Amino acid sequence: MANLQIVPAFKNVEAQYVEMMVPLYSYGCEKKVKKTLAGIKGIYSVNVDHNQQKVTVWGICNKHDVLNTMRTKRKEARFWNDEDNVEMEEESQKDPNKPMKPMTLTTVRSLSWKAWKMVFKRSYSF
């Protein structure tokens, strides 16, 4: 369900280019970026320029969804144009007095049998 996107059902739905500046440290990062963005529905092509640290996505998609998906792998990702970045920051700072979410318990992975044995060793010396 997380991969579903709402695309307006107008007669003239056109593909758009989304340009992002993404820090790429190696060519392995390039493969990771392509693989991440290829999973989004509606994307036709992903071009990665390692020298300019630029990723260009072409397809029918929401540019903010593309950036959020990219930020799951590269936290420092941002739009190539500064105007789009300012727009994104304004949306995130609309409600500064928003109450924080209450802390919840996280699930803890149970210990293996060997780990439990190490924790609760029996000692027969009284």
Protein Blocks (a to p, Z undefined) as FASTA:
>chain_A
ZZpccddfbfblcddddddddddfbfklmmmmmmmmmmpghiabdcddfklopacddddd
dfklmmmmmmmmmmmbccfblklmmmmmmmmmmmmmbccddddddddddddfklmmmmmc
cdfbZZ
